[in-house]
Amino acid sequence: MAMCRQVNSHIGHFRHYKGVKSTTHCEGYFYILFGETPWVQIVHIVDKSFAFWANIYPPKGLTGNGHDLTADLVASPDDMYLLVKLKSCDMTYSHIFWMDRHRAATGEQWTEVAGIGNHAIFVDGLHCFLVEAGGSTGLEKNCVYSVFSKPSQYDPTLKNFYIHQYNFDDRSSQILERKLSKYEITDSTSEPSWFMPSLIA
């Protein structure tokens, strides 16, 4: 539990860096995604302080004006994914890039792939994470689940939360109705965020 609070504190620290879109933690390393470029900086914790580790540069041949692009980064024990989309396309991803996380600091290049296989990715405004999907999980494989909020159509002082599902198999996109939309909140600064429960005390 203490480790979880420490990681969350560090993620909050990186959010104050100029241009940072998201911060992902995996096995002692922080992967900091910077804005529209998109490029990634790896930071390692050494003796309770931060140490720069490496840069991961944007995929070669990525088309489009940088100011028109946005991306989400996922770092898991073995894999890294960079999900790229045009800002005008809301939550529809146009490119998926993969990298072996163990080789990320060696100058490895991103490889464009068609999907994320037997996994699902959860995305919010702070971070992303990857889980196994299918079977008894209730999650569809090769999908991204994004959570977001919008002002209530009945009262602009309230917010509704929504879950959006994007499927890489057929490039379909849908709002999962009645999952969160029945909840309303008055705090205009609050945004929904995913978390993964842990059985470790």
Steps between C-alpha positions, in 0.01 A plus 500: 500500500786735584665422166175582321478840671866570417452419129187717482692784666778474239249492214347820637848654509561432130162645405640846578768468228426716197345307212441176691187312387526188715731305729514120522689300762638149446756309709680803645497710183278795407409546133411864439309576180540854369210656313438493130850406382476221638830411671564316824752558777593215734583592860633255759485537880849475650549548876159670531586754228422516128765411242458554126527166322426538128290665230269309269446700183178516295434226244666558165269594217219612728291727278308810597581829661615445859246751627221288347612180673454362847607166647463263793788292639478159665794332678464142626770259628580381145330731252454867425228639277463848355144572385483797262194689380404829344350746747207546266420126514418499870569143621563323170864392471669519161832329589625248756872461565670229706840469667671241722514685834827330597668655195343843532819666627723348227381712208232252394256636240123485519336234278152562363257216576136426422376452856573400859410130475339331801518815709291800594634848575346740750550873434417810703638852526790395724634164389436173314544132584477163326315187618416154368155487339251236396376200696349581838636857507193645330732706281521479122840424351685755288302792644568833668273616782511876560322682782400867470249757620258745339270769641153367574247578227245583770715708736828660377625520862511119511723249322424154363766231461523269198696197380604488134606174333714489186553164326811456284357190328233685304589861592160539666430755770220519758394653830418229754161624608386499862837394638590834657268753335238472777747656745526878531749712691503869585878540536605659170869423564452123541577267213444123487804274525557125478687306765601136535417346840785325679481220758836606646458684830 
